[in-house]
């Protein structure tokens, strides 16, 4: 049984390979939030034709109790599911480093 587990680990992608994390900061209260986009299931195709089809995703991220401000995020991805455009309302995008900076105890 362990032989098959080792084979599946070599063939399977890493657990977060199909996940894109969105890090945002609320305009109203400054709370830092994170949203998860599953690149295999959350994307919708935008048919353009001639091999230029893209994918898009809309997410609404809400805080944990400070102000309940809705932060709307729209993401566009190319055919290889790489980010090509991002827009936000109600907040600003931040880096993962900035998101984790104040979370450490």
C-alpha positions in Angstrom: 0.0 0.0 0.0 2.8 2.5 0.8 4.3 1.9 -2.7 1.1 3.2 -4.3 1.0 6.2 -2.0 4.5 7.1 -3.0 3.6 6.8 -6.7 0.5 8.9 -6.3 2.6 11.6 -4.5 5.0 11.7 -7.4 2.2 12.0 -10.0 -0.2 14.3 -8.1 0.2 18.0 -8.1 1.0 19.8 -4.8 -2.1 20.5 -2.7 -2.1 24.2 -3.5 -1.3 23.9 -7.2 -4.9 24.7 -8.3 -5.4 27.4 -5.6 -5.0 31.2 -6.1 -5.0 33.3 -2.9 -6.3 36.8 -3.0 -5.1 39.1 -0.2 -7.0 42.4 0.4 -7.4 45.1 2.9 -10.7 46.7 3.8 -11.1 50.4 2.9 -13.4 51.0 5.9 -11.7 49.3 8.8 -8.3 48.2 7.5 -8.9 44.5 8.3 -6.6 42.2 6.2 -8.5 39.4 4.6 -7.7 36.4 2.3 -9.9 34.8 -0.3 -9.4 31.4 -2.0 -10.0 30.8 -5.7 -10.0 27.2 -6.9 -8.6 27.4 -10.5 -10.2 24.1 -11.4 -13.8 24.9 -10.2 -14.3 28.6 -9.6 -13.5 30.0 -13.0 -16.0 30.7 -15.8 -14.8 30.8 -19.4 -15.1 34.0 -21.5 -15.4 32.9 -25.1 -13.5 35.3 -27.4 -12.6 32.9 -30.2 -9.5 32.2 -32.2 -7.7 30.6 -29.3 -7.9 33.8 -27.2 -10.5 32.5 -24.6 -10.0 33.7 -21.1 -11.4 32.9 -17.7 -12.9 35.1 -15.0 -14.0 34.9 -11.4 -15.9 37.2 -9.1 -15.5 36.8 -5.3 -17.1 38.7 -2.5 -14.9 38.8 0.6 -16.3 39.9 4.0 -14.5 40.5 7.3 -14.9 38.5 10.5 -16.8 41.0 12.6 -15.4 44.5 12.6 -17.5 46.2 9.9 -18.9 43.6 7.6 -17.9 45.6 4.5 -18.2 43.7 1.3 -15.1 43.6 -0.8 -15.8 42.6 -4.4 -12.9 41.2 -6.4 -13.0 40.4 -10.2 -10.1 38.4 -11.6 -9.2 37.5 -15.2 -7.0 34.6 -16.2 -5.5 33.5 -19.5 -6.0 30.1 -21.0 -3.2 28.7 -18.8 -5.0 30.0 -15.7 -2.4 32.7 -15.0 -3.7 36.0 -13.6 -3.8 38.8 -16.3 -6.1 41.4 -14.6 -7.6 42.2 -11.2 -10.1 44.8 -10.0 -11.4 45.5 -6.6 -14.2 47.6 -5.0 -14.3 48.3 -1.2 -10.7 47.5 -0.6 -7.2 47.4 -1.9 -5.0 44.4 -2.9 -2.1 43.6 -0.7 0.8 41.2 -0.9 0.9 37.9 0.9 3.8 39.2 2.9 1.8 42.2 4.1 -1.1 40.0 4.9 1.0 37.7 7.2 3.1 40.5 8.7 0.7 41.3 11.6 -0.8 37.9 12.0 2.2 36.4 13.6 2.0 36.1 17.5 
